[in-house]
Every structure is written in structure tokens, then in C-alpha cells.
Amino acid sequence: MKINTDHLYHGAALTQIAEFPTFKAINPFVLEDGSNSRSAFIINTDTAVYIKYATKTTKAFGEHIFTFTESHLSELTELQKHFKSRVFIALVCLKAHEICVITIDELKVHIERRKKAKGMPESQYQILLHLPANSAFRVYMNVPGKKKKALRKQTVSRNRFPRAIFETNS
């Protein structure tokens, strides 16, 4: 069987999930059209994980950029229909060898902030992830039309992944 790039990059997150003590099962998420998602997986029958990866960082600020297109957001909406608030987004930072996890609700807060700042919806959104040395991750979106200006940053503990996926309250 042919190995796709996403198999390699998603494997980093899926391995850590599978090694967690309360892990039982992993299956692909089946989309409404009957095909398997390339990015979404069901963990232990009650939790969804959507995996995104960044292969490099920006030169200026060393940020990892994760782009969410309308197609990605549609798939996340489909996941949320089935799993409510038990939907997580794993952000795999290949260059840094780190994984950050946020919830679907946290992603929606970032998107709503960006929409409010822009005054309208956009066709895609970029989550920026900064990994300061010996500190928590910083997750945010930029202020539209302004350089070097971030909307409110979310601080995410470096050890939140994969633990949050298995907790009942995240």
C-alpha cells in the first residue's frame, strides 16, 4: 500500500493517542458521502480528533501556520454534529517535534474574533502557533490588515496532548 505524506505526519499524533493508558480504539471518521476522512479519527467511540500539520515555521517569527479552508471547517462541523464538544484539533508541529491540542469550541472562538475584527467571514482562516522555549504554546490569529499584531492569544499547556482527549472535562 502506498504511504501518503499525511500518513507519516498524522502518525506522530496517532501513536501518542494509542499509547495513552485509557486508549481502546481508533477508527477513521466516515463522511456523509461514505468516504473516509483524511484528517479525522474517532477515538474510543465517543471522541473525534482532527489532525493538521505544519512542516515549517515562518522566517520572521518562527510560527507554525495551520490553514483551515471552507472544506476543513465543513468537516469539523460534521464532526461536531456527531460528537458535540468532544472534538479536538491536534496541531502537529513537525520542525519543533511538538503537538498542541485545542477544542473545536476554542477554534470557533478564534474564528469569531477574526470575523469580528474583519467585519465579515473569510474563505479560510489561519491559526498561528508559537512555541516559546520552556513555556506553554501560544495559539492565535492575526489582526486583519495589520502586520505584527495578534488577536488575543490562547495559552495551551505543552502536556495537554493527548491527555485532554481522554478526559471527561477538557
Rosetta constraint file for C-alpha pairs under 8 A:
AtomPair CA 3 CA 7 HARMONIC 6.35 0.50
AtomPair CA 3 CA 8 HARMONIC 7.59 0.50
AtomPair CA 4 CA 8 HARMONIC 6.99 0.50
AtomPair CA 5 CA 9 HARMONIC 6.45 0.50
AtomPair CA 6 CA 10 HARMONIC 5.59 0.50
AtomPair CA 6 CA 11 HARMONIC 7.98 0.50
AtomPair CA 6 CA 38 HARMONIC 7.85 0.50
AtomPair CA 7 CA 11 HARMONIC 5.88 0.50
AtomPair CA 8 CA 12 HARMONIC 7.24 0.50
AtomPair CA 9 CA 13 HARMONIC 7.71 0.50
AtomPair CA 9 CA 53 HARMONIC 6.79 0.50
AtomPair CA 9 CA 92 HARMONIC 7.49 0.50
AtomPair CA 9 CA 94 HARMONIC 7.58 0.50
AtomPair CA 10 CA 14 HARMONIC 6.18 0.50
AtomPair CA 10 CA 39 HARMONIC 7.85 0.50
AtomPair CA 10 CA 51 HARMONIC 6.44 0.50
AtomPair CA 10 CA 52 HARMONIC 7.73 0.50
AtomPair CA 10 CA 53 HARMONIC 7.59 0.50
AtomPair CA 10 CA 92 HARMONIC 7.75 0.50
AtomPair CA 11 CA 15 HARMONIC 5.74 0.50
AtomPair CA 12 CA 16 HARMONIC 6.66 0.50
AtomPair CA 12 CA 92 HARMONIC 7.72 0.50
AtomPair CA 13 CA 17 HARMONIC 6.32 0.50
AtomPair CA 13 CA 51 HARMONIC 7.68 0.50
AtomPair CA 13 CA 90 HARMONIC 7.23 0.50
AtomPair CA 13 CA 92 HARMONIC 7.09 0.50
AtomPair CA 13 CA 99 HARMONIC 7.12 0.50
AtomPair CA 14 CA 18 HARMONIC 6.08 0.50
AtomPair CA 15 CA 19 HARMONIC 6.18 0.50
AtomPair CA 16 CA 20 HARMONIC 6.51 0.50
AtomPair CA 16 CA 162 HARMONIC 6.65 0.50
AtomPair CA 17 CA 23 HARMONIC 6.90 0.50
AtomPair CA 17 CA 162 HARMONIC 5.79 0.50
AtomPair CA 18 CA 23 HARMONIC 5.76 0.50
AtomPair CA 18 CA 24 HARMONIC 7.79 0.50
AtomPair CA 18 CA 25 HARMONIC 7.87 0.50
AtomPair CA 18 CA 26 HARMONIC 7.89 0.50
AtomPair CA 19 CA 23 HARMONIC 7.02 0.50
AtomPair CA 20 CA 162 HARMONIC 7.37 0.50
AtomPair CA 20 CA 163 HARMONIC 7.71 0.50
AtomPair CA 22 CA 166 HARMONIC 7.11 0.50
AtomPair CA 23 CA 43 HARMONIC 7.56 0.50
AtomPair CA 23 CA 44 HARMONIC 6.60 0.50
AtomPair CA 23 CA 166 HARMONIC 7.79 0.50
AtomPair CA 24 CA 43 HARMONIC 7.60 0.50
AtomPair CA 24 CA 44 HARMONIC 5.41 0.50
AtomPair CA 25 CA 42 HARMONIC 7.94 0.50
AtomPair CA 25 CA 43 HARMONIC 5.79 0.50
AtomPair CA 25 CA 44 HARMONIC 4.84 0.50
AtomPair CA 25 CA 45 HARMONIC 7.29 0.50
AtomPair CA 26 CA 41 HARMONIC 6.61 0.50
AtomPair CA 26 CA 42 HARMONIC 5.53 0.50
AtomPair CA 26 CA 43 HARMONIC 4.75 0.50
AtomPair CA 26 CA 44 HARMONIC 6.31 0.50
AtomPair CA 26 CA 45 HARMONIC 7.80 0.50
AtomPair CA 27 CA 41 HARMONIC 5.61 0.50
AtomPair CA 27 CA 42 HARMONIC 5.14 0.50
AtomPair CA 27 CA 43 HARMONIC 6.81 0.50
AtomPair CA 28 CA 36 HARMONIC 5.99 0.50
AtomPair CA 28 CA 37 HARMONIC 6.42 0.50
AtomPair CA 28 CA 38 HARMONIC 7.95 0.50
AtomPair CA 28 CA 40 HARMONIC 6.29 0.50
AtomPair CA 28 CA 41 HARMONIC 4.45 0.50
AtomPair CA 28 CA 42 HARMONIC 6.00 0.50
AtomPair CA 29 CA 36 HARMONIC 5.79 0.50
AtomPair CA 29 CA 37 HARMONIC 5.52 0.50
AtomPair CA 29 CA 40 HARMONIC 5.46 0.50
AtomPair CA 29 CA 41 HARMONIC 5.01 0.50
AtomPair CA 29 CA 42 HARMONIC 5.90 0.50
AtomPair CA 29 CA 48 HARMONIC 7.96 0.50
AtomPair CA 30 CA 34 HARMONIC 5.85 0.50
AtomPair CA 30 CA 35 HARMONIC 5.63 0.50
AtomPair CA 30 CA 36 HARMONIC 4.51 0.50
AtomPair CA 30 CA 37 HARMONIC 6.01 0.50
AtomPair CA 31 CA 35 HARMONIC 5.49 0.50
AtomPair CA 31 CA 36 HARMONIC 5.96 0.50
AtomPair CA 31 CA 37 HARMONIC 6.20 0.50
AtomPair CA 31 CA 75 HARMONIC 7.79 0.50
AtomPair CA 31 CA 78 HARMONIC 7.81 0.50
AtomPair CA 37 CA 41 HARMONIC 7.64 0.50
AtomPair CA 39 CA 50 HARMONIC 5.43 0.50
AtomPair CA 39 CA 51 HARMONIC 5.24 0.50
AtomPair CA 39 CA 52 HARMONIC 7.12 0.50
AtomPair CA 40 CA 48 HARMONIC 6.74 0.50
AtomPair CA 40 CA 49 HARMONIC 5.58 0.50
AtomPair CA 40 CA 50 HARMONIC 4.31 0.50
AtomPair CA 40 CA 51 HARMONIC 6.41 0.50
AtomPair CA 41 CA 48 HARMONIC 5.64 0.50
AtomPair CA 41 CA 49 HARMONIC 5.30 0.50
AtomPair CA 41 CA 50 HARMONIC 6.48 0.50
AtomPair CA 42 CA 46 HARMONIC 7.04 0.50
AtomPair CA 42 CA 47 HARMONIC 5.68 0.50
AtomPair CA 42 CA 48 HARMONIC 4.62 0.50
AtomPair CA 42 CA 49 HARMONIC 6.45 0.50
AtomPair CA 43 CA 47 HARMONIC 5.14 0.50
AtomPair CA 43 CA 48 HARMONIC 6.01 0.50
AtomPair CA 43 CA 49 HARMONIC 7.24 0.50
AtomPair CA 46 CA 83 HARMONIC 6.60 0.50
AtomPair CA 46 CA 86 HARMONIC 7.23 0.50
AtomPair CA 47 CA 83 HARMONIC 6.27 0.50
AtomPair CA 47 CA 86 HARMONIC 5.04 0.50
AtomPair CA 47 CA 87 HARMONIC 6.09 0.50
AtomPair CA 47 CA 88 HARMONIC 7.92 0.50
AtomPair CA 47 CA 165 HARMONIC 7.14 0.50
AtomPair CA 48 CA 79 HARMONIC 6.88 0.50
AtomPair CA 48 CA 83 HARMONIC 6.70 0.50
AtomPair CA 48 CA 86 HARMONIC 6.24 0.50
AtomPair CA 48 CA 87 HARMONIC 4.70 0.50
AtomPair CA 48 CA 88 HARMONIC 6.19 0.50
AtomPair CA 49 CA 87 HARMONIC 5.84 0.50
AtomPair CA 49 CA 88 HARMONIC 4.79 0.50
AtomPair CA 49 CA 89 HARMONIC 5.69 0.50
AtomPair CA 49 CA 90 HARMONIC 6.71 0.50
AtomPair CA 49 CA 165 HARMONIC 7.93 0.50
AtomPair CA 50 CA 76 HARMONIC 7.58 0.50
AtomPair CA 50 CA 87 HARMONIC 7.49 0.50
AtomPair CA 50 CA 88 HARMONIC 6.15 0.50
AtomPair CA 50 CA 89 HARMONIC 4.72 0.50
AtomPair CA 50 CA 90 HARMONIC 6.11 0.50
AtomPair CA 51 CA 89 HARMONIC 5.80 0.50
AtomPair CA 51 CA 90 HARMONIC 4.79 0.50
AtomPair CA 51 CA 91 HARMONIC 6.26 0.50
AtomPair CA 51 CA 92 HARMONIC 7.32 0.50
AtomPair CA 52 CA 66 HARMONIC 6.83 0.50
AtomPair CA 52 CA 89 HARMONIC 7.27 0.50
AtomPair CA 52 CA 90 HARMONIC 6.21 0.50
AtomPair CA 52 CA 91 HARMONIC 5.16 0.50
AtomPair CA 52 CA 92 HARMONIC 6.16 0.50
AtomPair CA 53 CA 66 HARMONIC 6.87 0.50
AtomPair CA 53 CA 91 HARMONIC 5.65 0.50
AtomPair CA 53 CA 92 HARMONIC 4.47 0.50
AtomPair CA 53 CA 93 HARMONIC 6.03 0.50
AtomPair CA 53 CA 94 HARMONIC 7.08 0.50
AtomPair CA 54 CA 64 HARMONIC 5.98 0.50
AtomPair CA 54 CA 65 HARMONIC 6.23 0.50
AtomPair CA 54 CA 66 HARMONIC 6.29 0.50
AtomPair CA 54 CA 91 HARMONIC 7.67 0.50
AtomPair CA 54 CA 92 HARMONIC 6.33 0.50
AtomPair CA 54 CA 93 HARMONIC 5.33 0.50
AtomPair CA 54 CA 94 HARMONIC 6.18 0.50
AtomPair CA 54 CA 95 HARMONIC 7.98 0.50
AtomPair CA 55 CA 93 HARMONIC 6.66 0.50
AtomPair CA 55 CA 94 HARMONIC 5.23 0.50
AtomPair CA 55 CA 95 HARMONIC 6.17 0.50
AtomPair CA 56 CA 64 HARMONIC 6.55 0.50
AtomPair CA 56 CA 93 HARMONIC 7.75 0.50
AtomPair CA 56 CA 94 HARMONIC 7.06 0.50
AtomPair CA 56 CA 95 HARMONIC 5.85 0.50
AtomPair CA 57 CA 61 HARMONIC 7.93 0.50
AtomPair CA 57 CA 62 HARMONIC 4.96 0.50
AtomPair CA 57 CA 63 HARMONIC 5.06 0.50
AtomPair CA 57 CA 64 HARMONIC 4.73 0.50
AtomPair CA 57 CA 65 HARMONIC 7.09 0.50
AtomPair CA 57 CA 95 HARMONIC 7.44 0.50
AtomPair CA 58 CA 62 HARMONIC 4.80 0.50
AtomPair CA 58 CA 63 HARMONIC 5.25 0.50
AtomPair CA 58 CA 64 HARMONIC 6.60 0.50
AtomPair CA 58 CA 65 HARMONIC 7.71 0.50
AtomPair CA 62 CA 130 HARMONIC 6.93 0.50
AtomPair CA 63 CA 128 HARMONIC 6.08 0.50
AtomPair CA 63 CA 129 HARMONIC 5.45 0.50
AtomPair CA 63 CA 130 HARMONIC 4.86 0.50
AtomPair CA 63 CA 131 HARMONIC 7.48 0.50
AtomPair CA 64 CA 93 HARMONIC 6.69 0.50
AtomPair CA 64 CA 128 HARMONIC 5.70 0.50
AtomPair CA 64 CA 129 HARMONIC 5.03 0.50
AtomPair CA 64 CA 130 HARMONIC 6.51 0.50
AtomPair CA 65 CA 126 HARMONIC 6.36 0.50
AtomPair CA 65 CA 127 HARMONIC 5.93 0.50
AtomPair CA 65 CA 128 HARMONIC 4.82 0.50
AtomPair CA 65 CA 129 HARMONIC 6.48 0.50
AtomPair CA 66 CA 91 HARMONIC 7.60 0.50
AtomPair CA 66 CA 126 HARMONIC 5.46 0.50
AtomPair CA 66 CA 127 HARMONIC 5.15 0.50
AtomPair CA 66 CA 128 HARMONIC 6.41 0.50
AtomPair CA 66 CA 129 HARMONIC 7.99 0.50
AtomPair CA 67 CA 124 HARMONIC 6.84 0.50
AtomPair CA 67 CA 125 HARMONIC 5.75 0.50
AtomPair CA 67 CA 126 HARMONIC 4.43 0.50
AtomPair CA 67 CA 127 HARMONIC 6.44 0.50
AtomPair CA 68 CA 72 HARMONIC 5.52 0.50
AtomPair CA 68 CA 73 HARMONIC 6.38 0.50
AtomPair CA 68 CA 124 HARMONIC 5.50 0.50
AtomPair CA 68 CA 125 HARMONIC 5.18 0.50
AtomPair CA 68 CA 126 HARMONIC 6.14 0.50
AtomPair CA 68 CA 127 HARMONIC 7.81 0.50
AtomPair CA 69 CA 73 HARMONIC 6.25 0.50
AtomPair CA 69 CA 123 HARMONIC 6.42 0.50
AtomPair CA 69 CA 124 HARMONIC 4.34 0.50
AtomPair CA 69 CA 125 HARMONIC 6.59 0.50
AtomPair CA 70 CA 74 HARMONIC 5.99 0.50
AtomPair CA 70 CA 123 HARMONIC 5.98 0.50
AtomPair CA 70 CA 124 HARMONIC 6.01 0.50
AtomPair CA 71 CA 75 HARMONIC 6.31 0.50
AtomPair CA 72 CA 76 HARMONIC 6.25 0.50
AtomPair CA 73 CA 77 HARMONIC 6.13 0.50
AtomPair CA 74 CA 78 HARMONIC 6.29 0.50
AtomPair CA 75 CA 79 HARMONIC 6.25 0.50
AtomPair CA 76 CA 80 HARMONIC 6.18 0.50
AtomPair CA 76 CA 104 HARMONIC 7.64 0.50
AtomPair CA 77 CA 81 HARMONIC 6.35 0.50
AtomPair CA 78 CA 82 HARMONIC 6.83 0.50
AtomPair CA 79 CA 83 HARMONIC 6.04 0.50
AtomPair CA 79 CA 84 HARMONIC 7.70 0.50
AtomPair CA 79 CA 87 HARMONIC 6.90 0.50
AtomPair CA 80 CA 84 HARMONIC 4.63 0.50
AtomPair CA 80 CA 85 HARMONIC 6.65 0.50
AtomPair CA 80 CA 86 HARMONIC 7.59 0.50
AtomPair CA 80 CA 87 HARMONIC 6.34 0.50
AtomPair CA 80 CA 104 HARMONIC 7.76 0.50
AtomPair CA 83 CA 87 HARMONIC 6.31 0.50
AtomPair CA 85 CA 103 HARMONIC 7.54 0.50
AtomPair CA 85 CA 104 HARMONIC 6.86 0.50
AtomPair CA 85 CA 105 HARMONIC 6.98 0.50
AtomPair CA 86 CA 103 HARMONIC 7.67 0.50
AtomPair CA 86 CA 104 HARMONIC 7.97 0.50
AtomPair CA 86 CA 165 HARMONIC 7.84 0.50
AtomPair CA 87 CA 103 HARMONIC 5.96 0.50
AtomPair CA 87 CA 104 HARMONIC 5.48 0.50
AtomPair CA 88 CA 101 HARMONIC 6.59 0.50
AtomPair CA 88 CA 102 HARMONIC 5.74 0.50
AtomPair CA 88 CA 103 HARMONIC 4.36 0.50
AtomPair CA 88 CA 104 HARMONIC 5.66 0.50
AtomPair CA 88 CA 165 HARMONIC 7.00 0.50
AtomPair CA 89 CA 101 HARMONIC 5.55 0.50
AtomPair CA 89 CA 102 HARMONIC 5.33 0.50
AtomPair CA 89 CA 103 HARMONIC 5.94 0.50
AtomPair CA 89 CA 104 HARMONIC 6.67 0.50
AtomPair CA 90 CA 99 HARMONIC 6.55 0.50
AtomPair CA 90 CA 100 HARMONIC 5.85 0.50
AtomPair CA 90 CA 101 HARMONIC 4.49 0.50
AtomPair CA 90 CA 102 HARMONIC 6.72 0.50
AtomPair CA 90 CA 161 HARMONIC 7.83 0.50
AtomPair CA 91 CA 99 HARMONIC 5.55 0.50
AtomPair CA 91 CA 100 HARMONIC 5.06 0.50
AtomPair CA 91 CA 101 HARMONIC 5.96 0.50
AtomPair CA 92 CA 97 HARMONIC 7.68 0.50
AtomPair CA 92 CA 98 HARMONIC 6.26 0.50
AtomPair CA 92 CA 99 HARMONIC 4.56 0.50
AtomPair CA 92 CA 100 HARMONIC 6.59 0.50
AtomPair CA 93 CA 97 HARMONIC 5.81 0.50
AtomPair CA 93 CA 98 HARMONIC 5.28 0.50
AtomPair CA 93 CA 99 HARMONIC 5.92 0.50
AtomPair CA 93 CA 100 HARMONIC 7.88 0.50
AtomPair CA 94 CA 98 HARMONIC 6.82 0.50
AtomPair CA 99 CA 158 HARMONIC 7.79 0.50
AtomPair CA 99 CA 161 HARMONIC 6.67 0.50
AtomPair CA 100 CA 137 HARMONIC 7.23 0.50
AtomPair CA 100 CA 156 HARMONIC 7.31 0.50
AtomPair CA 100 CA 158 HARMONIC 6.69 0.50
AtomPair CA 100 CA 160 HARMONIC 7.26 0.50
AtomPair CA 100 CA 161 HARMONIC 6.17 0.50
AtomPair CA 101 CA 156 HARMONIC 7.74 0.50
AtomPair CA 101 CA 160 HARMONIC 6.68 0.50
AtomPair CA 101 CA 161 HARMONIC 5.62 0.50
AtomPair CA 101 CA 162 HARMONIC 7.60 0.50
AtomPair CA 101 CA 164 HARMONIC 7.88 0.50
AtomPair CA 102 CA 106 HARMONIC 6.19 0.50
AtomPair CA 102 CA 107 HARMONIC 6.92 0.50
AtomPair CA 102 CA 156 HARMONIC 7.76 0.50
AtomPair CA 103 CA 107 HARMONIC 6.40 0.50
AtomPair CA 104 CA 108 HARMONIC 6.23 0.50
AtomPair CA 105 CA 109 HARMONIC 6.35 0.50
AtomPair CA 106 CA 110 HARMONIC 6.54 0.50
AtomPair CA 107 CA 111 HARMONIC 6.31 0.50
AtomPair CA 108 CA 112 HARMONIC 6.03 0.50
AtomPair CA 109 CA 113 HARMONIC 6.19 0.50
AtomPair CA 110 CA 114 HARMONIC 6.30 0.50
AtomPair CA 110 CA 140 HARMONIC 6.74 0.50
AtomPair CA 110 CA 141 HARMONIC 6.65 0.50
AtomPair CA 111 CA 115 HARMONIC 6.13 0.50
AtomPair CA 111 CA 125 HARMONIC 7.08 0.50
AtomPair CA 112 CA 116 HARMONIC 6.08 0.50
AtomPair CA 113 CA 117 HARMONIC 6.15 0.50
AtomPair CA 113 CA 151 HARMONIC 7.36 0.50
AtomPair CA 114 CA 118 HARMONIC 6.03 0.50
AtomPair CA 114 CA 141 HARMONIC 6.92 0.50
AtomPair CA 114 CA 142 HARMONIC 7.68 0.50
AtomPair CA 114 CA 143 HARMONIC 6.95 0.50
AtomPair CA 114 CA 144 HARMONIC 7.29 0.50
AtomPair CA 114 CA 151 HARMONIC 7.49 0.50
AtomPair CA 115 CA 119 HARMONIC 5.64 0.50
AtomPair CA 115 CA 120 HARMONIC 5.24 0.50
AtomPair CA 115 CA 121 HARMONIC 5.19 0.50
AtomPair CA 115 CA 122 HARMONIC 7.34 0.50
AtomPair CA 116 CA 120 HARMONIC 6.83 0.50
AtomPair CA 117 CA 143 HARMONIC 6.77 0.50
AtomPair CA 117 CA 144 HARMONIC 6.73 0.50
AtomPair CA 118 CA 143 HARMONIC 7.92 0.50
AtomPair CA 118 CA 144 HARMONIC 5.85 0.50
AtomPair CA 126 CA 141 HARMONIC 6.34 0.50
AtomPair CA 127 CA 139 HARMONIC 6.79 0.50
AtomPair CA 127 CA 140 HARMONIC 5.73 0.50
AtomPair CA 127 CA 141 HARMONIC 5.23 0.50
AtomPair CA 128 CA 139 HARMONIC 5.76 0.50
AtomPair CA 128 CA 140 HARMONIC 5.31 0.50
AtomPair CA 128 CA 141 HARMONIC 5.78 0.50
AtomPair CA 128 CA 142 HARMONIC 7.82 0.50
AtomPair CA 129 CA 137 HARMONIC 6.83 0.50
AtomPair CA 129 CA 138 HARMONIC 5.64 0.50
AtomPair CA 129 CA 139 HARMONIC 4.70 0.50
AtomPair CA 129 CA 140 HARMONIC 6.65 0.50
AtomPair CA 130 CA 137 HARMONIC 5.91 0.50
AtomPair CA 130 CA 138 HARMONIC 5.05 0.50
AtomPair CA 130 CA 139 HARMONIC 6.60 0.50
AtomPair CA 131 CA 135 HARMONIC 7.31 0.50
AtomPair CA 131 CA 136 HARMONIC 6.97 0.50
AtomPair CA 131 CA 137 HARMONIC 4.91 0.50
AtomPair CA 131 CA 138 HARMONIC 6.45 0.50
AtomPair CA 132 CA 136 HARMONIC 6.96 0.50
AtomPair CA 132 CA 137 HARMONIC 6.72 0.50
AtomPair CA 132 CA 138 HARMONIC 7.84 0.50
AtomPair CA 135 CA 158 HARMONIC 7.71 0.50
AtomPair CA 136 CA 155 HARMONIC 6.10 0.50
AtomPair CA 136 CA 156 HARMONIC 5.56 0.50
AtomPair CA 136 CA 157 HARMONIC 4.84 0.50
AtomPair CA 136 CA 158 HARMONIC 5.48 0.50
AtomPair CA 137 CA 155 HARMONIC 5.68 0.50
AtomPair CA 137 CA 156 HARMONIC 5.02 0.50
AtomPair CA 137 CA 157 HARMONIC 6.31 0.50
AtomPair CA 137 CA 158 HARMONIC 6.33 0.50
AtomPair CA 138 CA 153 HARMONIC 5.96 0.50
AtomPair CA 138 CA 154 HARMONIC 5.59 0.50
AtomPair CA 138 CA 155 HARMONIC 4.88 0.50
AtomPair CA 138 CA 156 HARMONIC 6.38 0.50
AtomPair CA 139 CA 153 HARMONIC 5.57 0.50
AtomPair CA 139 CA 154 HARMONIC 5.00 0.50
AtomPair CA 139 CA 155 HARMONIC 6.45 0.50
AtomPair CA 139 CA 156 HARMONIC 7.33 0.50
AtomPair CA 140 CA 150 HARMONIC 6.72 0.50
AtomPair CA 140 CA 151 HARMONIC 6.30 0.50
AtomPair CA 140 CA 152 HARMONIC 6.44 0.50
AtomPair CA 140 CA 153 HARMONIC 4.79 0.50
AtomPair CA 140 CA 154 HARMONIC 6.24 0.50
AtomPair CA 141 CA 150 HARMONIC 5.98 0.50
AtomPair CA 141 CA 151 HARMONIC 5.65 0.50
AtomPair CA 141 CA 152 HARMONIC 7.78 0.50
AtomPair CA 141 CA 153 HARMONIC 7.78 0.50
AtomPair CA 142 CA 146 HARMONIC 7.66 0.50
AtomPair CA 142 CA 147 HARMONIC 7.96 0.50
AtomPair CA 142 CA 148 HARMONIC 7.78 0.50
AtomPair CA 142 CA 149 HARMONIC 5.94 0.50
AtomPair CA 142 CA 150 HARMONIC 4.21 0.50
AtomPair CA 142 CA 151 HARMONIC 5.43 0.50
AtomPair CA 143 CA 147 HARMONIC 7.76 0.50
AtomPair CA 143 CA 149 HARMONIC 5.67 0.50
AtomPair CA 143 CA 150 HARMONIC 5.31 0.50
AtomPair CA 143 CA 151 HARMONIC 5.41 0.50
AtomPair CA 156 CA 160 HARMONIC 7.18 0.50
AtomPair CA 159 CA 163 HARMONIC 7.33 0.50
AtomPair CA 160 CA 164 HARMONIC 5.57 0.50
AtomPair CA 161 CA 165 HARMONIC 7.22 0.50
AtomPair CA 162 CA 166 HARMONIC 7.28 0.50
AtomPair CA 163 CA 167 HARMONIC 6.50 0.50
AtomPair CA 164 CA 169 HARMONIC 7.91 0.50
AtomPair CA 164 CA 170 HARMONIC 5.54 0.50
AtomPair CA 165 CA 170 HARMONIC 7.66 0.50
